[in-house]
């Protein structure tokens, strides 16, 4: 019985680790900066990939709140001027462009799916009908890579790759996200085996 239980634990943990080891970049994946990445634009950053392909890649940094209130920034926008949230810095490219991530039961107006129930919006129109929107965030700018550039950075060890989770994208304390995901990505398979050995000895 214990052997079967340990085998099940090992399999579940390995499956949990596999996406960070084997998955390729794609929309709906999280790029987690390695501890050695010293680029000030991306140090300790977590990026939700929105697009990856032959034409290049781009995404939004999800863990850099700016402290700028949305109510002040978008005072004239019906969908944003009454909100209590703050603006996030989405990346160094196109800093004057505002993009939205929304969690909704159905596709909001003027949006496209990213993963699961999370959508990308590019105008405040996405918030006009807020009844189906559970959560949203607004970003200034985005992170972009030329064709092949992201793959080269990953081969160099600059990034870890993990599956996205809506709870992480909309984490109330975004300053905690990078450390949590860096630990997940760095967990070696050897530690998984040690955990199972401990389980077997109990």
C-alpha angles and dihedrals in degrees: 000000000000091000091053091047092050091048090052091049092050092049094049093049093047091050089051091053097042098081091059091050106038109020121107124223112277141144109293096034125116121230109209116195114238117238089250096056105111100175103125090217092061109018109135090357131146116205128194107215112227097175137011125171149104091309094055138268138275140174146152129269102233102188105058113089113184100203091235109134116235090218090062097041097046102029092144097047113094093209097047109024093078096046125112096210130104134234120262126212102239097186146303097280120088096357091180093058119092123211132178136215113203134185109210143157091232134019109284120226114282096009141115130213120259102173138328107334095340118109137186117231126188103188135040086250087085088070099047093099102040097167093096097039115100098178140355142178133196123220133195112216130343142236116257138184132194119237109297094004097106092046089053092050091050092049087053090055098249094129142038118210123220135164114263123248123195090223089060095046091053098033109154089222104045092173088073097053100081096052093047094050094042089056091049092050093047096050104117122220088239089067089053090056091049091052090052092048089054090049090051092053093054 
